[in-house]
Amino acid sequence: MLKLSATVDAILKEKGSALWHVAPRQTVYDAVVMMAEKGVGALLVVSEGKLVGVLSERDYARKVILKGKSSATTFVEEIMSSPVIYVTPRHRVDECMEIMTKQRIRHLPVMEGERLLGIVSIGDLVRSALSEQEETIQHLHNYITAKYPT
């Protein structure tokens, strides 16, 4: 497997660390409205300052829509993914992709101890991987064409 050296910390620095979250006892409807307003595919579920779950569009589709439940009367805690699978700022992009693939998830909260720092999506990881590969290709091209600085 290709090793990608970029870290989650670098991704968070580039994208920012805006955190959108809901409480476990909020309705799924309120959560879906927030996802739409913020243009995100997942929200963190925080209770008393602690991360307790992740709510994704996939959770909504599979656990509300397909089961015929009402988003107005279903609480976030009923459908959120928990326990939370997370990474640290030191995880590399390739490690995160492997976790996402094995766990079949698309979002990873970033934690430093008990402190929530941000969240990375599969899209963030793919953008980072493509950028790193493009940079490598450019360096190799410059080397081959003798434009590489000595």
C-alpha positions in Angstrom: 0.0 0.0 0.0 1.2 3.5 -0.8 2.3 5.4 2.3 1.0 8.9 2.4 2.9 11.1 4.8 0.5 13.9 5.3 -1.1 13.9 8.7 -4.5 14.7 10.0 -3.1 17.7 11.7 -2.0 19.2 8.4 -5.5 18.6 6.9 -7.2 20.3 9.9 -4.8 23.3 9.5 -5.8 23.6 5.9 -9.5 23.1 6.2 -10.0 24.6 9.6 -11.5 23.0 12.6 -15.1 24.2 12.5 -17.1 21.7 14.6 -20.8 21.2 14.1 -22.5 19.2 16.7 -25.9 18.2 18.2 -27.1 16.8 21.5 -28.2 13.2 21.9 -31.8 14.3 22.8 -32.2 16.6 19.8 -34.5 15.4 17.1 -33.1 13.8 13.9 -35.1 16.4 12.0 -33.1 19.3 13.7 -29.9 17.4 13.0 -30.7 16.9 9.3 -31.6 20.6 9.0 -28.2 21.5 10.5 -26.4 19.2 8.1 -28.1 20.8 5.1 -27.4 24.4 6.4 -23.8 23.6 7.1 -23.3 21.5 3.9 -21.9 18.6 5.8 -22.6 14.8 5.7 -22.1 14.2 9.4 -22.5 15.8 12.8 -20.7 15.1 16.1 -23.0 14.2 19.0 -21.8 15.9 22.2 -23.2 15.4 25.7 -21.9 17.4 28.6 -18.8 18.4 26.6 -17.9 14.8 25.6 -18.1 13.2 22.2 -20.6 10.4 22.5 -21.4 9.6 18.9 -21.5 10.6 15.2 -24.6 11.1 13.2 -24.3 10.7 9.4 -26.6 11.0 6.4 -26.1 7.2 6.1 -27.4 6.7 9.7 -30.4 8.8 8.8 -31.1 6.9 5.6 -30.7 3.4 7.1 -32.1 3.9 10.5 -35.0 6.4 9.9 -36.1 6.5 6.3 -35.8 2.8 5.6 -37.4 1.8 8.9 -40.3 4.2 8.4 -39.6 6.3 11.4 -40.3 10.0 11.7 -37.3 12.3 11.9 -39.5 14.7 13.9 -40.0 12.2 16.7 -36.8 10.2 16.6 -33.9 11.4 18.8 -30.3 11.6 17.6 -29.2 9.1 20.3 -31.5 6.4 18.8 -29.6 6.3 15.5 -26.1 7.8 16.1 -23.1 5.6 15.6 -21.5 4.8 18.9 -18.9 4.1 20.3 -17.0 6.6 18.3 -14.1 5.6 16.1 -11.6 8.4 16.0 -8.0 9.3 15.1 -5.4 11.6 16.5 -3.7 14.6 14.8 -0.6 12.3 14.2 -2.5 9.7 12.1 -1.4 9.7 8.5 -3.8 9.9 5.5 -3.2 6.3 4.5 -3.9 5.1 8.0 -7.2 7.0 8.1 -8.2 5.6 4.7 -7.5 2.1 6.0 -9.6 2.7 9.1 -12.5 4.1 7.1 -12.4 1.2 4.6 -12.3 -1.5 7.4 -15.0 0.2 9.5 -17.1 1.3 6.5 -17.4 4.9 7.6 -16.8 8.2 5.9 -16.0 10.6 8.8 -13.4 10.4 11.6 -13.4 12.7 14.6 -10.0 13.9 15.6 -9.2 13.7 19.3 -6.2 14.6 21.4 -6.9 12.8 24.7 -10.4 13.9 25.7 -10.2 17.1 23.6 -12.1 17.2 20.3 -10.1 19.0 17.6 -12.1 18.5 14.4 -13.3 15.9 12.0 -12.0 14.6 8.6 -14.1 13.2 5.9 -13.2 10.7 3.1 -13.2 13.7 0.8 -10.6 15.6 2.9 -8.4 12.5 2.8 -8.7 12.0 -1.0 -7.9 15.7 -1.6 -4.9 15.4 0.6 -3.7 12.2 -1.1 -4.2 13.7 -4.6 -2.2 16.8 -3.6 0.6 14.8 -2.2 0.8 12.6 -5.3 0.7 15.7 -7.6 3.6 17.2 -5.7 5.6 13.9 -6.0 4.9 13.8 -9.7 6.1 17.4 -10.1 9.3 16.7 -8.2 10.0 13.6 -10.3 9.2 15.5 -13.5 11.6 18.3 -12.5 14.3 15.7 -11.6 13.9 13.9 -14.9 14.0 17.1 -17.0 17.0 18.4 -15.0 14.9 21.3 -13.5 15.4 19.9 -10.0 17.3 22.3 -7.7 20.7 21.0 -6.6 
